[in-house]
Amino acid sequence: MIQPPLAVTCGDPSGIGLEVFFAAHKQIGHDIPMVLFADRKHLPNNVNMTPWSPNLTKDFESSVVLYQIDFANPVVPGKADPQNAAGVIRAIECAVDCALEGKVAGLCTAPINKANLKVGANFKFPGHTEYLAHLCGVETAIMMLTSPTLSVVPLTVHIPISDVPRAITRTLFHKTAHIIHNSLQKDFGIQNPRISVAGLNPHASEGGNIGRDDIDNVVPWIAELQAKGLSITGPNSADTMFHDVARLRYDVALCMYHDQALIPIKTLDFSGGVNVTLGLPIVRTSPDHGTALDIAGKGSADPTSMIQAIRTADNMIKARKDAN
């Protein structure tokens, strides 16, 4: 049976999403069948394009296979248009529907402009991840940033650092660890995923000398998960978790807050990181960058992360197929 194509959503068409998609498509070719969810009027005039419908089998030998999403206006690179916000959301919704119905094998999403979506379409979600969880009917979805050198999960994401200690609960910690464990098995083919937990305080609270958050909370939570069969260790001092030798000891680092997770991966591999959503019934990846309106339309955007996001999605799709 032929594998359905990978859906690639256009994101904010005023940003670099379409630009890096075309660069990635040129490099990947037809090794990975893809369908772009976008508006024909936003594509370059010289693109060889074939229309696609979820109910039809299409030839993927053309340059671009397109699922038409009607947007209100043409695009001015670098200038987000609130009137196009509804089209951005519609592209995501259509792609998710196709994935849930098995018409596409998974999603790779180009970056969205959350501020523009709020203004133009009253978008109420913190970001892509939460919106995808909503569309899929999932209570909790988790953001993992992954690259060939490191994979990280932030336990808390876009909240002030002052709110982090209160946000870290036993329920959140357990749920996140289980989703990581199950997803690495199902989506990455890792039979016994190794999770290394970063301590909240410097030196993982240093035996209680630098606060007691790790001692009183994280230590017993880890012990409970170990008793359930998870290969999870810590809490470990975050300042020694990310050097070359330390990274060989685990498959993913579970960090306590956004910057604790994202600084090391972006330092090690700024261009090649991929955003993966764990815990969804569908495969979803995204390049690990934003819309970059300041360079949109200038031809200088680096497509490396988009290339890696497409390849990672394809690998996850194959891993799920093998697992079944």
For each residue, the residues with C-beta under 8 A, 3 or more apart:
1:
2: 57
3: 33 105 317 321
4: 33 102 103 104 105
5: 33 34 35 52 60 65 104 105
6: 32 33 34 35 104 105 106 107 108 310 313 314 317
7: 34 35 37 67 95 98 99 104 106 107 108
8: 21 34 35 36 37 107 108 109 110 310
9: 37 38 91 92 95 107 108 109 110
10: 13 17 18 21 36 37 38 39 42 69 88 91 110
11: 15 17 18 88 109 110 111 112 291
12: 15 17 80 84 88 110 111 112 113 116 291
13: 10 17 18 38 39 42 71 75 84 87 88
14: 75 76 77 78 79 80 81 84 113 291 293 296
15: 11 12 78 80 110 111 113 290 291 292 293 296
16: 19 20 111 289 291 292 295 296 301
17: 10 11 12 13 20 21 110 111 291
18: 10 11 13 21 22 38 42 43 110
19: 16 22 23 296 297 299 301 303
20: 16 17 23 24 110 287 301 302 303 305 306
21: 8 10 17 18 24 25 36 110 303 306
22: 18 19 25 26 44 47 64
23: 19 20 26 27 301 303 306 307
24: 20 21 27 28 303 306 307 310
25: 21 22 28 29 34 63 64
26: 22 23 29
27: 23 24 303 307
28: 24 25 31 32 34 307 310 311
29: 25 26
30: 33 60 61
31: 28
32: 6 28 310 311 314
33: 3 4 5 6 30 60 65
34: 5 6 7 8 25 28 60 65 108 310
35: 5 6 7 8 52 65 66 67 104
36: 8 10 21 64 65 66 67
37: 7 8 9 10 67 69 91 92 94 95
38: 9 10 13 18 42 43 66 67 68 69 91
39: 10 13 42 43 68 69 70 71 87
40: 43 49 66 68
41: 71 74 75
42: 10 13 18 38 39 71 74 75
43: 18 38 39 40 47 49 64 66
44: 22 47
45:
46:
47: 22 43 44 63 64
48: 62 63 64
49: 40 43 62 63 64 65 66
50: 58 59 62 64 65 66
51: 58 65 66 67 68
52: 5 35 56 58 65 66 67
53: 56 58 67
54: 67 98 101 103 104
55: 103
56: 52 53
57: 2
58: 50 51 52 53 65
59: 50 62
60: 5 30 33 34 65
61: 30
62: 48 49 50 59 65
63: 25 47 48 49
64: 22 25 36 43 47 48 49 50
65: 5 33 34 35 36 49 50 51 52 58 60 62
66: 35 36 38 40 43 49 50 51 52
67: 7 35 36 37 38 51 52 53 54 94 95 98
68: 38 39 40 51
69: 10 37 38 39 87 90 91 94
70: 39 87 90
71: 13 39 41 42 84 87
72: 81 83 84 86 87
73: 81 83 84
74: 41 42
75: 13 14 41 42 81 84
76: 14 79 81
77: 14 296 297 298
78: 14 15 293 294 295 296 297
79: 14 76 293
80: 12 14 15 84 113 115 116 291 293
81: 14 72 73 75 76 84 85 116 120
82: 85 116 119 120 121
83: 72 73 86 120
84: 12 13 14 71 72 73 75 80 81 87 88 120
85: 81 82 88 89 116 117 119 120 121 123
86: 72 83 89 90 120 121
87: 13 39 69 70 71 72 84 90 91
88: 10 11 12 13 84 85 91 92 112 113 117 121
89: 85 86 92 93 117 121 123
90: 69 70 86 87 93 94
91: 9 10 37 38 69 87 88 94 95
92: 9 37 88 89 95 96 109 112 128 131 132 135
93: 89 90 96 97 135
94: 37 67 69 90 91 97 98
95: 7 9 37 67 91 92 98 99 104 107 109
96: 92 93 99 100 107 132 135 136 282
97: 93 94 100 101
98: 7 54 67 94 95 101 103 104
99: 7 95 96 102 103 104 105 106 107 282 283
100: 96 97 136 281 282
101: 54 97 98
102: 4 99
103: 4 54 55 98 99
104: 4 5 6 7 35 54 95 98 99 107
105: 3 4 5 6 99 283 317
106: 6 7 99 282 283 284 285 313 316 317
107: 6 7 8 9 95 96 99 104 132 282 283 284 285 313
108: 6 7 8 9 34 284 285 286 306 309 310 313
109: 8 9 11 92 95 112 128 284 285 286
110: 8 9 10 11 12 15 17 18 20 21 286 287 306
111: 11 12 15 16 17 286 287 289 290 291 292
112: 11 12 88 92 109 117 127 128 291
113: 12 14 15 80 88 116 117 290 291 293
114: 117 118 123 126 127
115: 80 118 119
116: 12 80 81 82 85 113 119 120
117: 85 88 89 112 113 114 120 121 123
118: 114 115 121 122 123 124
119: 82 85 115 116
120: 81 82 83 84 85 86 116 117
121: 82 85 86 88 89 117 118
122: 118
123: 85 89 114 117 118 131
124: 118
125: 130 131 134
126: 114 129 130 157 158
127: 112 114 130 131 158
128: 92 109 112 131 132 277 286
129: 126 132 133 141 142 143 277
130: 125 126 127 133 134 141
131: 92 123 125 127 128 134 135
132: 92 96 107 128 129 135 136 141 277 280 284
133: 129 130 136 138 139 140 141 277 279 280
134: 125 130 131 137 138
135: 92 93 96 131 132
136: 96 100 132 133 141 280 281 282
137: 134
138: 133 134 141 279 280 281
139: 133
140: 133 175 176 179 279
141: 129 130 132 133 136 138 277 278 279 280
142: 129 153 176 179 180 183 277 278 279
143: 129 153 154 157 275 276 277 278
144: 151 152 153 180 183 252 275 276 277 278
145: 151 152 153 261 262 265 273 274 275 276 288
146: 150 151 152 252 265 273 274 276 312
147: 150 151 265 268 269 272 273 274 308
148: 269 272
149: 247 265 268 269
150: 146 147 242 247 253 264 265 268 269
151: 144 145 146 147 251 252 253 265
152: 144 145 146 252 253 254 255 261 262 264 265
153: 142 143 144 145 176 180 252 253 254 255 261 278
154: 143 157 255 256 257 258 260 261 262
155: 168 172 173 176 254 255 256 257
156: 159 163 164 167 168 172 256 257 258
157: 126 143 154 258
158: 126 127 258
159: 156 163 164 167 257 258
160: 163 164
161: 164 257
162:
163: 156 159 160 166 167
164: 156 159 160 161 167 168 200 256 257
165: 168 200 213
166: 163
167: 156 159 163 164 172
168: 155 156 164 165 172 173 200 213 217 256
169: 172 173
170: 173 174 217 221
171: 174 175
172: 155 156 167 168 169 175 176
173: 155 168 169 170 176 177 218 221
174: 170 171 177 178 221 224 225
175: 140 171 172 178 179
176: 140 142 153 155 172 173 179 180 254
177: 173 174 180 181 195 225 230 232 254
178: 174 175 181 182 225 230
179: 140 142 175 176 182 183 278 279
180: 142 144 153 176 177 183 184 193 195 252 254 278
181: 177 178 184 185 193 195 230 232
182: 178 179 185 186
183: 142 144 179 180 186 187 188 278 279
184: 180 181 187 188 190 193 251 252
185: 181 182 188 189 190 191 193 323
186: 182 183 319 320 323
187: 183 184 276 278 283 316 319 320
188: 183 184 185 193 251 315 316 319
189: 185 319 322 323
190: 184 185 193 251
191: 185
192: 231
193: 180 181 184 185 188 190 231 251 252
194: 231 232 233 249 250 251 252
195: 177 180 181 230 231 232 233 250 251 252 253 254
196: 232 233 234 236 241 249 250 252 253 254
197: 218 222 232 233 234 235 236 253 254
198: 204 234 235 236 237 238 241 253 254 255 256 260 261
199: 202 203 204 205 214 218 234 235 236 237 238 256
200: 164 165 168 204 205 211 213 214 218 235 256 257
201: 204 205 206 210 211 213 214
202: 199 205 206 210 237 238 239
203: 199 206 210 237 239
204: 198 199 200 201 214 218 234 235 236 237 238
205: 199 200 201 202 208 209 210 211 212 213 214 215 235
206: 201 202 203 209 210
207: 215
208: 205 211 212 215
209: 205 206
210: 201 202 203 205 206
211: 200 201 205 208 214
212: 205 208 215 216
213: 165 168 200 201 205 216 217 218
214: 199 200 201 204 205 211 217 218 219 235
215: 205 207 208 212 218 219
216: 212 213 219 220
217: 168 170 213 214 220 221
218: 173 197 199 200 204 213 214 215 221 222 234 235
219: 214 215 216 222 223 235
220: 216 217 223 224
221: 170 173 174 217 218 224 225
222: 197 218 219 225 226 232 233 234 235
223: 219 220 226 227
224: 174 220 221 227 228
225: 174 177 178 221 222 228 230 232
226: 222 223 229 230 231 232
227: 223 224
228: 224 225
229: 226
230: 177 178 181 195 225 226
231: 192 193 194 195 226
232: 177 181 194 195 196 197 222 225 226 254
233: 194 195 196 197 222 236 249 250
234: 196 197 198 199 204 218 222 254
235: 197 198 199 200 204 205 214 218 219 222
236: 196 197 198 199 204 233 240 241
237: 198 199 202 203 204 240 241
238: 198 199 202 204 241 242 255 260
239: 202 203
240: 236 237 243 246
241: 196 198 236 237 238 246 247 253 264
242: 150 238 246 247 253 264 268
243: 240 246 247
244: 247 248
245: 248 249
246: 240 241 242 243 249
247: 149 150 241 242 243 244 250
248: 244 245
249: 194 196 233 245 246
250: 194 195 196 233 247 253
251: 151 184 188 190 193 194 195
252: 144 146 151 152 153 180 184 193 194 195 196
253: 150 151 152 153 195 196 197 198 241 242 250 261 264
254: 152 153 155 176 177 180 195 196 197 198 232 234
255: 152 153 154 155 198 238 260 261
256: 154 155 156 164 168 198 199 200 260
257: 154 155 156 159 161 164 200 260 261
258: 154 156 157 158 159 261 262
259: 262 263
260: 154 198 238 255 256 257 263
261: 145 152 153 154 198 253 255 257 258 264 265
262: 145 152 154 258 259 265 266
263: 259 260 266 267
264: 150 152 241 242 253 261 267 268
265: 145 146 147 149 150 151 152 261 262 268 269 273
266: 262 263 269 270 273 288
267: 263 264 270
268: 147 149 150 242 264 265
269: 147 148 149 150 265 266 272 273
270: 266 267 273
271: 302 304 305
272: 147 148 269 304 305 308
273: 145 146 147 265 266 269 270 288 305 308
274: 145 146 147 285 286 287 288 305 308 309 312
275: 143 144 145 285 286 287 288 309
276: 143 144 145 146 187 284 285 312 316
277: 128 129 132 133 141 142 143 144 280 284 285 286
278: 141 142 143 144 153 179 180 183 187
279: 133 138 140 141 142 179 183
280: 132 133 136 138 141 277 283 284
281: 100 136 138
282: 96 99 100 106 107 136
283: 99 105 106 107 187 280 313 316 317 320
284: 106 107 108 109 132 276 277 280 313
285: 106 107 108 109 274 275 276 277 309 310 312 313 316
286: 108 109 110 111 128 274 275 277 309
287: 20 110 111 274 275 305 306 308 309
288: 145 266 273 274 275 305 309
289: 16 111 292 305
290: 15 111 113
291: 11 12 14 15 16 17 80 111 112 113 296
292: 15 16 111 289 295 296 301
293: 14 15 78 79 80 113 296
294: 78
295: 16 78 292 298 300 301
296: 14 15 16 19 77 78 291 292 293 301
297: 19 77 78
298: 77 295 301
299: 19
300: 295
301: 16 19 20 23 292 295 296 298
302: 20 271 305
303: 19 20 21 23 24 27 306 307
304: 271 272 307 308
305: 20 271 272 273 274 287 288 289 302 308 309
306: 20 21 23 24 108 110 287 303 309 310
307: 23 24 27 28 303 304 310 311
308: 147 272 273 274 287 304 305 311 312
309: 108 274 275 285 286 287 288 305 306 312 313
310: 6 8 24 28 32 34 108 285 306 307 313 314
311: 28 32 307 308 314 315
312: 146 274 276 285 308 309 315 316
313: 6 106 107 108 283 284 285 309 310 316 317
314: 6 32 310 311 317 318
315: 188 311 312 318 319
316: 106 187 188 276 283 285 312 313 319 320
317: 3 6 105 106 283 313 314 320 321
318: 314 315 321 322
319: 186 187 188 189 315 316 322 323
320: 186 187 283 316 317 323 324
321: 3 317 318 324
322: 189 318 319
323: 185 186 189 319 320
324: 320 321
